[in-house]
Amino acid sequence: MHLNSEAALDLIEGRLTNEQETVWRQHTETCSVCAEAVRNWKEVKEDLKRSHLLSAPDQDLKAVLWIFQPARRSVIASILFDSFLQPAMAGARGAASASRQLVMRAEEFDIHVKIWGDQERKQMLGQVLSRNGKDFIRSGRFHLVRNGERIESTGTDETGEFHFRDVPDGDLSLQIDLPNLTVIGALNVQAQP
């Protein structure tokens, strides 16, 4: 009778009872086939533990993930409401102070945005809501983009809100990366008229 692979691995890993281990060790001293099998399994175990088996570099992992990610669609969000363009509605969605309220729509999502602050420092707070009214978007990456270049990025908190703390003046875009969809909305961040 010869040692099978499972028993050889149990012997190497020390998972046999003392009695079984004694029997198989004595057997491998007289059986060259079983001794060779144990040596081979020991080599496999050592090869699997070697330090040269490291994780792939981050850039390679990103490249593979990019290749196998599902197709991503991009859509443009349109502005439904802008408190700067509709002064008669100023204050309807909150305090009428120096804050600007925007609501943008893209497919099944509404994006609610508030921009406030002074000339030196503006902030943006927002939330993406499902148009079915049942929930907010809990995951996604949000980017402020100027001339095609990301200038700041953030994620959502536990209530699905995103927050940018240093929003520059000028023509910006808000890019929202959801699992299979990218939403882009144009923003003109300027001082209150």
C-alpha positions, 0 to 999 in steps of 0.5 A: 500500500502506498501513501496517497496525496492527501495522506502525504500532505497530512504527514507533512502538515502534522495533521496525523495522529501520533500512531499514523505518523509513526506508521507512515514515517517507517513506511517511507523509510522502506518505500522509495515511491512514497518517500519520493511523493513526500519529498515532492509535496514538501517541495511544493509546500516550500515553493508556495511559501517563497518570498518571490511569490508577491502580489502583482504590481498595482499598475498591473492589477489596475490594467487587468481590472480595467480590461475586465470591468463592465462597459461604462456608459457616460451621460450628461446631467442637465440642470433642472434648478439653479437658484442663481438663475431663478432669483424669485425662488431664492431661499425656497430650498433653504436659507437665501444667504450666499449659498447656491442650490442646484438640482441636476438630472441624469437618467434615473438620478437627481443630483442635489448640490449646494455651493457656499462660501466666500471668494477665498474658500467655497465648499460644495455639498451634494447627494445623488438620489434615485428618482424613484424616491426610495434611496440615495446613492451609497457608493460612487466617486465624485470629481471636480474637473476643470479643462478635462483634469480632475482637481479634487475627488471624494467619496460618499459618507454614510448618508450618501453625501459628498463634500468638496472643501476647496471649490475654485471659481470658474467653469467646472464639471462634476463627474460622478463615477457609479459602478456602470455609469459616469454622470457629468454635469457642468457647473459655473462656480462664481460669486453670487450675482 
